[in-house]
Amino acid sequence: MPSGFRWTTFDLTSSLSRDWQQEIAATAADADFREFPRTPILSREGRDVQRIYRGRVHAAEVRQNLPWLYGLYRGRFLDLAQEVSDEPVMAARDDRYGIVLNVQRGTEMRFECHIDSNPLTGLLFCTDHLAGAGGELVFAHDPDATDVEAIEQDRSVIRPHAGHLIVFDGRRHPHYARPLVSASDVRIVAVMNFYTESYPESTRPRDLNLHRFGRVSGQGRASEPDHGQLGSACS
Ligand SMILES: [Fe+2]
């Protein structure tokens, strides 16, 4: 039997503020756009891929510029994530990776093939993309898929709808975001890490924090530069 992939979608289009997309787009315009090195441990890119061009609004900027979104992550969105789990769900205590924005602009960017280290991920799609416009989120059914081509052979495809929050367990299904088709298009998604009682935040790989932030602990983070080395698509 093939290993399926399942996710839960919450339609929040009627409950977000009128200007929520504009506010997020304004912050995303100043994202950190560059080639990010592949993620240790979690990457499922082909061996020849060392860097992936993309954009990120780091967690500190999200918290500072979009405090209402940071609040939803720890409030309403956490409550919704709880609805799909049989055990207690928690937001990240470490503010370096709790919620970030991933941004793709034009046709050259995409998001790295990877698996998640956290047991539950929430994605709030912030932009709409018509069928055939690219930007789809693609999940492999095969847990051993190790590059884009392998993922695309047997997959589930989710087309972003602005205002839809999806919640899923991406630990065993490699996934990535396809590039956009139009040079003028922009894709923005808010990415949230959630943890559970049986798979708490302490399970996050040490090497991931070392890679991203240059240190394991989040203590003293107020003055700590975020090296922003990477972070998988789901942070
Ligand atoms: Fe992910």
Residues whose N, C-alpha, C, O or C-beta is under 5 A from the ligand:
A	BS01	LIG	I115 D116 G170 A233 C234
